[in-house]
Amino acid sequence: MIDRIAPAGSPTASPLGVDQTDLVRVPAAATSAPVEGADFGSMLSELASSALGAVKQAETISVAGIRGQASVQQVVEAVMAAEQTLQTAIAVRDKVVAAYTEISRMSI
């Protein structure tokens, strides 16, 4: 039978023996000061280049699969990874466009 879920604030031991308070700690990197030179534009540029890299890798593995040099599983995994990356990039683009539209509607 499924055990009852404990409230979030109660410190109980998990079935795996891990202290649940460790699971909710904020990583040190999240609390540190922002990195110099890291801005929104460079983050978007990095996202676009990683998406392009994933699509190129999927294309390369697909061609290798056609030639018989890659298994069907490798081809499917590469294509699915590229599709997921592309969907993420599209979702970020849509959010940026929506934010821009919202800002442009604001009165000055």
N, C-alpha and C positions, 0 to 999 in steps of 0.2 A: 504494500500500500504506500502511497505517496505521503511523505512527512509534511507536516504543516509548515508553511513558510513563516519564518520569524520576522518581526518588524525590523525595519532598517536600522533603528537605533540600538537594538539589543545585540550586545557582543556575544555571539554564540559560536561554537566551533562548527566548522563545515564538515561534511562527511569525508572530505579529502585531507582533513587535518590542517587546513590553512586557516589562520586567524582572519576572520572576515573584516576586521578593521584595516588590515593591510590592503584589501581590495579597493578601499575607497580613498586611499591616500592620493593626493595630487602629486604627480611627478615633479621633481625639482626643476626640470626645464620649463614647466608651465608657470612656475612662480618667479622665474628669473626675469631680468630686464630684457626688453626687446633687443634683438641683434641689430647692430648698426648696418645700414645699407639694405636691410630686408624691407621691401615695400610691397604694396599690393600689385604693382605692375610686374615686378620680377617674379612674384609668386604665380601670376597668371601666365607669364612667359614660360616658367618652369613646368607648369601644368600642361601647356600646349606642347612643349617639346617632349615631355614624357608620354603624352598621348600619341604623338606622331611616332615615337620610338616603338611603342607597343603595337601600333598598326603595321609598321614596317617589319617588325619581328614576326608578326602573324602572317604577313604576306610571304616572307622568306620561308617560314616553316610550311606554309601551304604549298609553295612551289616544290619544296623538298619532299612533301607528301605525295605530290603528283608524280615526281620522279621515282618514288619508292624508297627514298632515303630517310623518311620520318614516318612514325607510326600514326595511325588514325587518332589515337588518344592524344599524341603530342599536337597534332593539327587542331583538334577540337579544343584542347586546353588553351592554345595560343589564340585561336579565334575568339573564344569566350572571354579571355583576358582583355583582348583588344576591344571587344564589344563593351565590356564593363567600363573600361577606361574612357571610351568614346561617350558612353552614356553619362558618365560623371562629368566630363568636360562640357557636354551639352547642358547638363543641369546647372553647372556653375555659370555658363554663358547666359542661360535664361534668367538666373538670379541677378546677374550683373545688369542685364538689360532692364529687368523689372525695377531694380534699385535706381538706375539712371532715369527711367521714366518717372518714378516717384519723386526724385529730386527735381526733375525739370518742371513738375507740376507745382512745386512749392512757390509761394509768392515771396519776393524779396523785400 
